[in-house]
Amino acid sequence: MSGEADLTEYLFNTRKNRHYFCKHCGVRAFGVGTETPIGVMYGVNLGCLEGVSDEELSRVPIMYVDGRNDKFAPPVHFSHL
């Protein structure tokens, strides 16, 4: 992974999920959920990706995650994404 030295890790509350922020601008680039009902989960800030076309992004599967109610499914409405 390139740019690793430019990231800082933050662990909230339970300290089980890792959140990575840019040391220079503070943007949250991505996170890794280690304790989820669906296993390890990665959340990526799409605004941080370079060289990825809208067409390529349109093929990425999207998962709706509602941890409070234990619901994990593809969203019904996603044209705004």
C-alpha positions in Angstrom: 0.0 0.0 0.0 1.5 3.4 -1.0 1.0 6.5 1.1 0.8 4.5 4.4 3.1 7.0 6.1 0.5 9.8 5.3 -2.2 8.1 7.3 -3.0 8.0 11.0 -5.2 5.3 12.6 -8.0 6.1 15.1 -9.9 3.7 17.2 -13.3 4.8 18.5 -15.1 3.6 21.6 -14.8 -0.3 21.5 -11.4 0.0 19.7 -12.3 -2.9 17.4 -12.8 -1.0 14.1 -9.9 0.8 12.6 -10.4 4.2 11.0 -7.7 5.8 8.8 -7.4 9.6 8.3 -5.0 11.7 6.2 -2.4 13.3 8.5 -2.3 16.4 6.3 -6.0 17.2 5.6 -7.9 15.1 8.1 -10.1 13.3 5.5 -11.2 9.8 6.5 -9.8 7.7 3.7 -11.1 4.3 4.7 -12.0 2.1 7.7 -11.8 -1.6 8.5 -14.6 -3.2 10.5 -13.4 -6.3 12.2 -16.4 -7.3 14.3 -19.4 -7.3 12.0 -22.2 -9.9 11.4 -20.9 -10.2 7.8 -17.2 -10.6 8.7 -14.4 -8.1 8.0 -15.8 -5.1 6.2 -14.0 -2.3 4.4 -15.4 1.2 4.0 -13.7 3.4 1.4 -14.2 7.1 0.8 -14.6 7.1 -3.0 -13.5 10.7 -3.1 -10.0 9.5 -2.2 -9.7 7.2 -5.2 -7.7 8.3 -8.2 -8.0 6.9 -11.7 -11.3 5.2 -11.3 -14.0 6.0 -13.8 -17.7 6.5 -13.0 -18.4 3.4 -15.1 -16.0 1.3 -13.0 -17.6 2.7 -9.8 -21.1 1.9 -11.1 -20.1 -1.8 -11.1 -19.0 -1.9 -7.4 -21.5 -3.7 -5.2 -23.1 -1.5 -2.6 -24.2 -2.9 0.8 -26.7 -1.1 3.1 -25.5 -1.5 6.7 -27.8 -0.8 9.6 -25.9 -2.3 12.6 -28.4 -1.1 15.1 -31.1 -3.3 13.6 -28.8 -6.0 12.3 -29.8 -5.4 8.7 -27.4 -5.9 5.9 -28.6 -5.8 2.3 -28.2 -4.1 -1.0 -30.0 -0.7 -1.0 -33.4 -0.5 -2.7 -32.7 3.0 -4.0 -29.2 3.9 -5.1 -29.4 6.1 -8.3 -28.3 9.1 -6.1 -25.0 7.4 -5.2 
